[in-house]
Structure formats: structure tokens, C-alpha cells
Amino acid sequence: MPIPEDVTGDEIDKDVKQELQSLPKTLAEDVARNLVMVARLIDEDPEGAYGYSRVALRLASRVAAVREAAGFAAYANQKYSEALAEFRAARRMTGTVELWPVMADCERGLGRPEKALDMAGAPEVHKLDKAGQVEMRLVAAGARRDMGQLDAAIVTLQSSELASNSVQPWTARLRYAYADALLAVGRRDEAREWFAKAVEADRDGSTDASDRLAELDGVEFVDALDEHEDEHEHEDKGEHEDEGENGTGGESADAAPQEDGDKD
């Protein structure tokens, strides 16, 4: 797959670059450039990112960072079985537990929420950092909702992290999930409060909390372009009506009534 000339491979994290040092220099550069493309495209063009991840995987399947990137690319394309296999491979290579939450979410994607809940209660969770533990809590709450256990999902999300006024990278998503769970059981006023709190914490627009809040408040957004087109339509309609009044529009001449001279 073509790679823009401005992509050198030096853009990757130093830890990944260190992993690639086990490869011949030219090969390492090729792999690095493909990994950069995966990172660039995974949000806006998941299919494109997946294609580059497959190239990197073909070139260096024994590098943990490559397996991890391939896993996230597959995950972004909802290829959960493939993603889970890649994450497991990366975990075997590194021995770390960082991928545990996303592996559990893959189980959800495969229709196995019970397995995700089992993973949420596993010893590996205690080895996760704070961000990983919050992510695991989000996955567990999602699994509860998958199983129709809405109240249990709400309880799962209630935590010191949710109650904290401190804003962390995961705060907006946690508050959003809690608001959505409250709304699912009809607790509308509480849901509105937590969507508002999610908006306060969502500095990079990672959720659509502002839209959900507006929806609860009955606010409708009108696309400026659509509004402009509507104005033109009304203007055109007015012009046609004027033409009809001036005799240049309206009914066809063929439809005019016959004069008396045409009758027998």
C-alpha cells in the first residue's frame, strides 16, 4: 500500500522503535512507516488502517507492537475474533496486562458478555493502572447492559473515580456512560445532570455528550446550509407564483376554456 513521502517512521514511540531494533534496518523502517499509517488512519479511516496493519503484520509478526497495532486495527473494524487473537499474541510476548480491558470488550463484541464479566473479576485487573481499571469498569458495565441488567450497570459505574471532581483523560467517558445508563432506566433528571458533567470534562470532544444534553433539553440544531437552501426554495416558489399571476405561468394555454365561437 502506498505511503506518503512525509512519513519516515521516526514518528513512532521510542518504545516501539526499540522493539523494531531486532529487525534489519530497512525492514524496521518499512514496518515503522506502516505502523505510523495505522495510527494516522485508525479513527478516520479504519479500513485503511487495517490494510496497513496487515502489511506490518506480514513483515514482522514476531514483534509485539505490530501484533498490538493489528489488534486495534481489527477492533476498529469490529473484527473482534481477529482482534482478540492479536491481543492475546501481544500479551504472550510482553507479559503485561494493559490489553486486558480491550480483550474483555472483544468478548462482548463476540456476544459473550459473561466472559467479559469473568475477566472483570480476574486478578489481572488489580495489576492495571488507574486508567486501565476505569476502562475495565466501563467494559463490565457494558456487559451488564448486554445482559439486560441495567440497574447492575449503574451500580458498576458508581465509584470514587465517578464521584471525583478531578478531570482525567477518562472522566468524560465515565460520566457519559453513567448518564446513558441512568437514562436507560428512565432516570431522566439525573441523566441530564451527568451528561452536563460529561460535557464539562470532555475537552477534546471524545463523546457526543453535548448533543445528548441538548436533546434532553429539547434543543434542535438546524444545519446552516440546509437553512440557506430552504430560503432559496421559498424564493423560487415565490417567483413562480408571481409568474402565474402575471400570465406567464400557472395553467397551460391548452387548458383554457373554449370560446363560444367554437361551439356548434
C-alpha positions in Angstrom: 0.0 0.0 0.0 1.3 3.5 -0.8 2.7 5.6 2.0 3.1 9.4 1.8 6.7 10.5 1.4 6.5 12.7 4.5 6.0 9.5 6.7 9.5 8.5 7.7 8.8 6.0 10.5 10.6 8.3 13.1 7.1 9.4 14.3 6.5 6.2 16.3 7.0 6.0 20.0 10.5 5.3 21.3 9.4 2.0 22.9 8.1 0.7 19.6 11.2 1.9 17.9 13.3 0.0 20.4 11.2 -3.2 19.7 11.9 -2.8 16.0 15.7 -2.7 16.5 15.6 -6.5 16.4 14.9 -6.3 12.7 17.2 -5.4 9.8 17.3 -1.6 9.4 15.5 -1.4 6.1 12.8 -3.8 7.3 12.4 -1.9 10.5 11.9 1.3 8.6 9.2 -0.3 6.4 7.4 -1.7 9.4 7.6 1.6 11.3 6.1 3.6 8.4 3.2 1.2 8.2 2.6 1.5 11.9 2.6 5.3 11.6 -0.1 4.9 8.9 -2.2 2.7 11.2 -2.0 5.3 13.9 -2.9 8.1 11.5 -5.9 6.4 10.0 -7.4 4.3 12.7 -10.0 6.9 13.8 -10.9 8.5 10.4 -10.3 5.5 8.1 -10.4 2.2 10.0 -10.4 0.1 6.8 -7.3 1.9 5.6 -5.6 1.4 9.0 -6.5 -2.2 8.9 -4.8 -2.6 5.4 -1.5 -1.1 6.7 -1.7 -3.2 9.8 -1.8 -6.3 7.7 1.3 -5.2 5.8 3.1 -4.6 9.0 2.0 -8.0 10.3 3.2 -9.7 7.2 6.6 -8.1 7.6 7.1 -8.5 11.3 4.6 -10.8 13.0 7.0 -11.6 15.9 7.1 -8.0 17.1 4.6 -7.4 20.0 3.9 -3.8 18.9 2.9 -5.0 15.5 0.5 -7.6 16.9 -1.0 -4.9 19.1 -1.4 -2.5 16.3 -3.0 -5.2 14.2 -5.3 -6.0 17.1 -6.5 -2.4 17.4 -7.0 -2.0 13.7 -9.1 -5.2 13.6 -11.0 -4.0 16.7 -11.8 -0.6 15.0 -13.3 -2.6 12.1 -15.4 -4.8 14.5 -13.3 -7.9 13.6 -13.5 -9.0 17.2 -12.3 -12.5 16.9 -9.2 -11.4 14.9 -8.6 -8.6 17.3 -8.7 -10.9 20.3 -6.2 -13.3 18.7 -3.8 -10.4 18.1 -4.1 -9.0 21.6 -3.5 -12.4 23.1 -0.4 -12.8 21.0 0.9 -9.4 22.0 0.2 -10.2 25.7 2.1 -13.5 25.5 5.0 -11.7 24.0 5.1 -8.9 26.6 3.6 -10.5 29.7 1.8 -7.3 30.5 -1.9 -6.8 31.4 -2.5 -3.5 29.6 -4.7 -5.1 26.9 -6.9 -6.9 29.4 -9.9 -4.4 29.2 -10.0 -4.3 25.4 -9.7 -8.1 25.3 -12.7 -8.2 27.5 -14.6 -5.8 25.2 -13.8 -8.1 22.3 -15.6 -10.9 24.2 -18.6 -8.5 24.4 -18.3 -7.9 20.7 -18.4 -11.7 20.1 -21.6 -11.9 22.1 -20.0 -13.3 25.3 -20.7 -10.7 28.0 -20.5 -13.4 30.7 -16.9 -13.9 29.7 -16.2 -10.2 29.9 -17.6 -10.1 33.4 -15.4 -13.1 34.4 -12.4 -11.1 33.1 -13.5 -8.0 35.1 -13.2 -10.1 38.3 -9.9 -11.7 37.4 -6.6 -11.0 39.3 -5.2 -9.2 36.3 -7.5 -6.2 36.9 -5.6 -5.4 40.1 -2.4 -5.1 38.1 -3.9 -2.4 35.8 -3.2 1.3 36.4 -6.0 3.7 37.2 -6.9 4.3 33.6 -7.0 0.6 32.9 -9.2 -0.1 35.9 -11.7 2.6 34.8 -11.7 1.1 31.3 -12.4 -2.3 32.8 -15.3 -0.8 34.8 -16.7 0.6 31.6 -16.5 -2.7 29.9 -18.1 -4.5 32.8 -21.0 -2.0 32.9 -21.4 -2.6 29.1 -21.5 -6.3 29.7 -24.2 -5.9 32.3 -26.3 -3.9 29.9 -25.8 -6.5 27.2 -27.3 -9.0 29.6 -30.3 -6.7 30.4 -29.0 -5.9 33.9 -29.5 -2.2 33.7 -29.5 -1.4 37.4 -26.4 -3.5 37.9 -24.7 -1.5 35.2 -25.4 1.7 37.1 -24.0 0.2 40.3 -20.9 -1.0 38.4 -20.1 2.6 37.3 -20.5 4.1 40.8 -17.0 4.6 42.1 -14.6 7.1 43.6 -13.5 7.9 40.1 -17.0 8.9 39.1 -17.5 11.0 42.2 -14.2 12.8 41.9 -14.2 16.4 40.7 -10.8 15.8 39.2 -10.8 15.7 35.4 -8.7 12.9 33.9 -8.5 11.6 30.3 -11.2 9.0 31.1 -13.5 11.2 33.1 -15.8 12.3 30.3 -16.3 8.8 29.1 -17.1 7.5 32.6 -19.6 10.3 33.3 -21.2 9.8 29.8 -21.6 6.0 30.4 -23.2 6.7 33.8 -25.6 9.3 32.3 -26.5 6.9 29.5 -27.2 4.1 31.9 -29.4 6.4 34.1 -31.4 7.4 31.0 -31.9 3.8 30.0 -33.8 3.1 33.3 -35.8 6.4 33.0 -33.9 8.5 35.5 -34.0 11.5 33.1 -33.2 14.3 35.5 -30.2 12.5 36.9 -29.1 11.6 33.4 -29.2 15.2 32.3 -27.1 16.2 35.3 -24.4 13.6 34.4 -24.5 14.5 30.7 -23.8 18.1 31.7 -20.9 16.9 33.9 -19.6 14.9 31.0 -19.7 18.0 28.8 -17.6 19.9 31.4 -14.9 17.2 31.3 -15.0 16.5 27.5 -12.3 18.9 26.5 -11.4 17.1 23.3 -14.9 16.1 22.1 -14.4 12.4 22.7 -18.1 11.9 23.3 -21.4 13.4 22.0 -22.4 14.4 25.5 -23.3 18.0 24.3 -25.7 16.6 21.7 -27.3 14.3 24.2 -27.7 17.1 26.7 -29.3 19.4 24.0 -31.6 16.5 23.0 -32.8 16.2 26.6 -33.4 20.0 26.8 -35.4 19.9 23.6 -32.9 21.9 21.6 -32.9 21.3 17.9 -29.9 22.2 15.7 -30.5 23.4 12.2 -27.8 23.0 9.6 -27.0 26.4 8.2 -26.5 25.0 4.7 -29.9 23.4 4.8 -31.5 26.6 6.0 -29.9 28.5 3.2 -31.2 26.0 0.7 -34.7 26.3 2.2 -34.6 30.1 1.7 -33.7 29.7 -2.0 -36.6 27.2 -2.4 -39.0 29.7 -0.9 -37.7 32.5 -3.1 -38.0 30.3 -6.2 -41.6 29.3 -5.2 -42.5 33.0 -4.8 -41.1 33.8 -8.3 -43.1 31.0 -9.9 -46.3 32.3 -8.1 -45.6 35.8 -9.4 -45.2 34.5 -12.9 -48.6 32.7 -12.6 -50.3 35.9 -11.5 -48.7 37.8 -14.5 -50.0 35.3 -17.1 -46.6 33.8 -17.8 -47.1 30.7 -15.6 -49.9 28.8 -14.0 -52.2 26.8 -16.2 -51.2 25.7 -19.7 -52.9 27.5 -22.6 -54.2 24.2 -23.7 -56.4 24.1 -20.6 -58.1 27.4 -21.4 -61.9 27.2 -21.9 -63.2 27.3 -25.4 -64.7 30.5 -26.7 -68.4 30.5 -27.8 -67.4 30.6 -31.5 -66.0 27.0 -31.2 -69.4 25.6 -30.2 -71.9 24.2 -32.6 
